[in-house]
């Protein structure tokens, strides 16, 4: 129905999805009007029923070569994300979470960028929260990072949003077997990101945008996917191991700052979970010591977890009161 055969596919919008028909409907509504003959949409549907397929048909009601749709056995978070990279026909793959949205003009901007700078190895597309106008991160404008160390040191924990990743497919495929070995970690997709950043001759671009609207998962959704039971392992252990795979490929101080910041988020998350009663520190303290013993922050955190829960709860309340008062005084 278009000139696909005469047009080279430059960009694939890769969307892994699982049992979220309403969200995929919202995402496709924001994408489909932006498509050109140089762009394809690749959906990997792990859903247990046909509701997602019906939602897709609303936006692609007839045979349409802008769409590649696959519905099969559940591959999981890691498998679905790697599937859309591996099966993309575009030179570049823009991975997209099924619960996010694309801002109008996103595809046009990215296409123009990739045509103008085909040497780009990886681009990071800025995002904003739902019902917010300011971007999540501000560098004062779109620009090239100095190198992979600069990109990693600047973005740090922002690399948890798959809707921000724009891969050069050939570079990502170089480490696909290694990425698949991390299946079950929730971080397999980070392997091609870090591999891209580790390329001495790579070019890495920051897109100020924002061109992505992020919808954070609800508490119900987090429970459905089992995150509350695996949060510590995902962030405290698995993410640490992913970064360690690339030990020696980045400036040591960059990796250390990244892991230090990650550890700070992890141990505070465990404290909050303990206070709420949905987290147990059993085994976690020793795991933190095993992985993060060389970080001074570890020896600040560990004594807190050795306290009785009522005292941890009291300290948490004092901390919250102090922080709220501090912000109120500043205001």
C-alpha positions as CSV (number, residue, x, y, z in Angstrom):
1,X,0.0,0.0,0.0
2,X,3.1,2.2,0.0
3,X,6.5,2.3,-1.6
4,X,8.1,0.1,1.0
5,X,9.9,-2.0,-1.6
6,X,11.5,1.2,-2.9
7,X,12.4,2.6,0.5
8,X,15.1,1.4,2.8
9,X,14.0,0.8,6.4
10,X,16.0,3.1,8.5
11,X,14.2,2.8,11.8
12,X,12.3,0.1,13.6
13,X,10.0,1.0,16.5
14,X,10.4,-2.2,18.6
15,X,7.6,-2.9,21.2
16,X,7.6,-5.9,23.5
17,X,4.2,-6.3,25.3
18,X,2.4,-8.6,27.7
19,X,-1.3,-8.4,28.6
20,X,-1.6,-4.6,28.3
21,X,-4.1,-4.0,25.5
22,X,-5.1,-0.6,26.7
23,X,-1.6,0.6,27.0
24,X,-0.5,-0.7,23.6
25,X,-3.6,1.0,22.1
26,X,-2.5,4.3,23.6
27,X,1.1,3.9,22.4
28,X,0.1,2.9,18.8
29,X,-2.2,5.9,18.7
30,X,0.8,8.1,19.3
31,X,3.0,6.3,16.8
32,X,0.9,5.3,13.8
33,X,0.3,8.9,12.4
34,X,4.0,9.5,12.5
35,X,5.0,6.5,10.3
36,X,6.7,6.8,7.0
37,X,7.9,4.3,4.4
38,X,11.3,4.3,6.1
39,X,9.9,3.2,9.5
40,X,8.4,-0.1,10.6
41,X,6.6,-1.1,13.9
42,X,7.7,-4.5,15.3
43,X,5.5,-5.8,18.1
44,X,6.4,-8.9,20.1
45,X,3.2,-9.9,21.9
46,X,3.6,-12.4,24.8
47,X,-0.1,-11.9,25.9
48,X,-2.1,-14.8,27.1
49,X,-5.2,-13.8,25.1
50,X,-6.2,-12.0,21.9
51,X,-7.0,-8.6,23.4
52,X,-3.7,-7.1,22.5
53,X,-4.0,-8.4,18.9
54,X,-7.4,-6.8,18.7
55,X,-5.9,-3.5,19.9
56,X,-3.2,-3.7,17.2
57,X,-5.8,-4.3,14.5
58,X,-7.5,-1.0,15.4
59,X,-4.5,0.8,14.1
60,X,-3.4,-1.6,11.4
61,X,-6.8,-2.9,10.2
62,X,-5.5,-4.5,6.9
63,X,-2.3,-6.0,5.7
64,X,0.2,-3.3,6.2
65,X,3.9,-3.7,5.6
66,X,4.6,-1.0,8.2
67,X,3.7,-3.6,10.8
68,X,5.5,-6.8,11.8
69,X,3.5,-8.6,14.5
70,X,4.5,-11.7,16.4
71,X,2.3,-13.4,19.0
72,X,3.7,-16.5,20.8
73,X,4.8,-18.1,24.0
74,X,5.9,-15.8,26.8
75,X,9.5,-14.8,26.4
76,X,9.6,-12.6,29.5
77,X,10.9,-9.1,29.9
78,X,14.4,-9.8,28.7
79,X,13.4,-12.1,25.9
80,X,10.8,-9.7,24.5
81,X,13.2,-6.7,24.5
82,X,16.0,-8.7,22.8
83,X,13.5,-10.1,20.3
84,X,12.6,-6.7,18.8
85,X,16.2,-5.8,18.5
86,X,17.2,-9.1,16.9
87,X,14.3,-9.2,14.4
88,X,14.3,-5.6,13.4
89,X,14.8,-4.8,9.7
90,X,15.8,-1.2,10.3
91,X,19.4,0.1,10.5
92,X,18.4,1.4,13.9
93,X,16.0,0.1,16.6
94,X,14.1,2.4,18.9
95,X,12.9,0.2,21.7
96,X,9.6,1.3,23.3
97,X,7.9,0.2,26.5
98,X,4.3,-0.7,25.8
99,X,3.0,1.6,28.6
100,X,4.8,4.7,27.3
101,X,3.8,7.2,24.5
102,X,5.7,9.0,21.7
103,X,5.5,12.7,21.5
104,X,4.4,14.1,18.1
105,X,7.4,14.8,15.9
106,X,9.6,12.1,17.5
107,X,10.0,9.9,14.5
108,X,10.6,12.8,12.1
109,X,13.3,14.2,14.4
110,X,15.0,10.8,14.9
111,X,14.9,10.0,11.2
112,X,16.4,13.3,10.2
113,X,19.1,12.9,12.9
114,X,20.1,9.4,11.7
115,X,20.2,10.5,8.1
116,X,22.3,13.5,8.9
117,X,24.7,11.5,11.2
118,X,24.8,7.9,10.1
119,X,27.9,7.5,12.2
120,X,25.8,7.5,15.4
121,X,26.3,4.3,17.3
122,X,23.6,5.0,20.0
123,X,21.2,7.8,20.8
124,X,19.3,8.5,24.0
125,X,15.9,10.1,23.6
126,X,14.9,12.2,26.6
127,X,11.5,11.7,28.2
128,X,9.0,13.4,30.5
129,X,6.6,12.1,33.0
130,X,2.8,11.9,32.4
131,X,1.1,15.2,32.9
132,X,4.5,17.0,33.1
133,X,6.1,19.3,30.7
134,X,9.8,19.4,31.8
135,X,12.1,16.7,30.5
136,X,13.6,14.1,32.9
137,X,17.1,15.4,32.2
138,X,18.4,18.7,30.8
139,X,21.7,19.2,29.0
140,X,20.6,22.5,27.5
141,X,20.0,21.0,24.1
142,X,20.7,18.0,21.9
143,X,24.4,17.2,21.5
144,X,27.0,14.5,21.1
145,X,28.6,13.1,24.2
146,X,32.3,13.3,24.3
147,X,32.7,9.6,24.4
148,X,31.2,6.4,25.9
149,X,32.5,7.3,29.4
150,X,30.8,10.7,29.2
151,X,27.5,9.1,28.0
152,X,27.5,6.5,30.8
153,X,28.6,9.0,33.5
154,X,25.9,11.5,32.5
155,X,23.0,9.1,32.0
156,X,23.7,6.7,34.9
157,X,20.3,5.5,36.3
158,X,18.4,7.0,33.4
159,X,19.4,3.9,31.5
160,X,16.5,2.1,33.1
161,X,14.0,3.4,30.5
162,X,13.9,1.2,27.4
163,X,11.8,3.8,25.5
164,X,14.9,6.0,25.4
165,X,17.2,3.6,23.6
166,X,18.0,4.0,19.9
167,X,20.5,1.3,18.9
168,X,22.5,0.9,15.7
169,X,21.4,-2.7,15.1
170,X,24.7,-4.0,13.8
171,X,26.5,-2.9,16.9
172,X,23.8,-4.4,19.2
173,X,23.9,-7.7,17.4
174,X,27.6,-8.1,18.2
175,X,26.7,-8.9,21.8
176,X,23.3,-10.6,21.3
177,X,24.6,-14.0,22.5
178,X,26.0,-12.4,25.7
179,X,22.8,-10.4,26.2
180,X,20.8,-13.7,26.0
181,X,22.9,-15.2,28.7
182,X,21.5,-12.6,31.1
183,X,17.9,-13.7,30.5
184,X,16.0,-13.4,33.7
185,X,18.1,-10.6,35.1
186,X,15.6,-7.9,33.8
187,X,18.7,-6.1,32.4
188,X,19.6,-8.0,29.2
189,X,18.8,-5.0,27.1
190,X,21.5,-3.0,28.9
191,X,24.2,-5.3,27.5
192,X,24.0,-3.8,23.9
193,X,23.8,-0.3,25.5
194,X,27.0,-0.8,27.4
195,X,28.6,-2.5,24.5
196,X,27.8,0.5,22.3
197,X,29.2,2.9,24.9
198,X,32.4,0.8,25.1
199,X,33.2,1.3,21.4
200,X,36.3,3.6,21.1
201,X,35.2,4.9,17.7
202,X,31.5,5.1,18.6
203,X,29.4,8.3,18.4
204,X,26.8,8.8,21.1
205,X,24.0,11.4,20.9
206,X,21.7,13.0,23.5
207,X,18.3,14.0,22.2
208,X,17.0,16.8,24.5
209,X,13.3,16.5,23.3
210,X,11.5,15.1,25.2
211,X,10.0,12.8,22.6
212,X,8.8,10.1,25.1
213,X,6.0,10.2,27.7
214,X,6.7,7.8,30.6
215,X,3.8,6.2,32.4
216,X,5.3,4.5,35.6
217,X,3.7,1.2,36.5
218,X,1.1,1.1,39.2
219,X,1.5,-0.8,42.4
220,X,-0.9,-3.4,41.1
221,X,1.2,-3.8,37.9
222,X,4.4,-4.1,40.0
223,X,2.8,-6.9,42.0
224,X,1.5,-8.6,38.9
225,X,5.0,-8.9,37.4
226,X,6.5,-9.9,40.7
227,X,8.7,-6.9,41.1
228,X,8.2,-6.5,44.9
229,X,9.5,-10.0,45.4
230,X,12.5,-9.4,43.2
231,X,13.4,-5.7,43.5
232,X,16.5,-6.2,45.6
233,X,17.8,-9.0,43.3
234,X,17.1,-6.9,40.1
235,X,18.7,-3.7,41.3
236,X,21.0,-4.8,44.1
237,X,22.5,-7.9,42.5
238,X,21.7,-8.3,38.8
239,X,22.4,-4.7,37.8
240,X,25.7,-4.9,39.6
241,X,26.6,-8.0,37.7
242,X,25.7,-6.5,34.3
243,X,28.1,-3.6,34.9
244,X,30.8,-5.9,36.1
245,X,30.7,-7.7,32.7
246,X,32.1,-4.5,31.2
247,X,34.7,-4.0,33.9
248,X,37.8,-2.6,32.3
249,X,36.0,-1.2,29.3
250,X,35.2,2.1,31.0
251,X,37.0,4.6,33.2
252,X,37.1,2.9,36.7
253,X,35.9,6.1,38.4
254,X,32.9,6.3,36.1
255,X,31.8,2.7,37.0
256,X,32.5,3.3,40.7
257,X,30.3,6.4,40.8
258,X,27.6,4.6,39.0
259,X,27.6,1.6,41.4
260,X,27.9,3.9,44.4
261,X,24.7,5.7,43.3
262,X,23.0,2.4,42.6
263,X,23.9,1.1,46.0
264,X,22.4,4.2,47.6
265,X,19.1,3.6,45.9
266,X,19.2,-0.1,46.7
267,X,19.7,0.1,50.5
268,X,17.2,3.0,50.9
269,X,14.7,0.9,48.9
270,X,15.2,-2.0,51.3
271,X,14.7,0.3,54.3
272,X,11.4,1.6,52.8
273,X,10.3,-2.0,52.1
274,X,11.2,-3.0,55.6
275,X,9.1,-0.2,57.0
276,X,6.1,-1.1,54.8
277,X,6.4,-4.7,55.9
278,X,6.8,-6.1,52.4
279,X,10.5,-6.5,52.5
280,X,12.8,-8.7,54.6
281,X,16.5,-8.1,55.1
282,X,17.2,-11.8,55.6
283,X,20.2,-12.6,53.4
284,X,20.2,-9.1,51.8
285,X,22.7,-7.6,54.3
286,X,25.3,-10.3,53.6
287,X,24.7,-10.0,49.8
288,X,25.3,-6.2,50.0
289,X,28.5,-6.8,52.0
290,X,29.7,-9.4,49.5
291,X,29.1,-7.1,46.5
292,X,29.7,-3.6,47.9
293,X,32.1,-4.1,50.7
294,X,34.7,-1.7,49.1
295,X,32.2,1.2,49.2
296,X,32.1,3.3,52.4
297,X,28.4,3.7,52.0
298,X,28.0,0.0,52.6
299,X,29.4,0.3,56.1
300,X,27.0,3.1,56.8
301,X,24.0,1.1,55.7
302,X,24.7,-2.3,57.2
303,X,24.4,-1.3,60.9
304,X,21.0,0.1,60.2
305,X,19.7,-3.3,59.0
306,X,21.0,-4.9,62.2
307,X,18.7,-2.9,64.3
308,X,15.2,-4.2,65.4
309,X,12.5,-3.3,63.0
310,X,10.7,-0.9,65.4
311,X,13.8,1.2,65.7
312,X,14.3,1.2,61.9
313,X,10.7,2.4,61.7
314,X,11.3,5.1,64.2
315,X,14.5,6.3,62.4
316,X,12.6,6.3,59.1
317,X,9.9,8.5,60.6
318,X,12.4,10.9,62.0
319,X,14.2,11.0,58.7
320,X,11.0,11.8,56.8
321,X,10.0,14.5,59.3
322,X,13.5,16.1,59.0
323,X,13.4,16.0,55.2
324,X,9.9,17.5,55.0
325,X,10.8,20.2,57.5
326,X,14.0,21.0,55.6
327,X,12.1,21.4,52.3
328,X,9.4,23.5,54.0
329,X,12.1,25.8,55.5
330,X,13.7,26.2,52.1
331,X,10.4,27.1,50.6
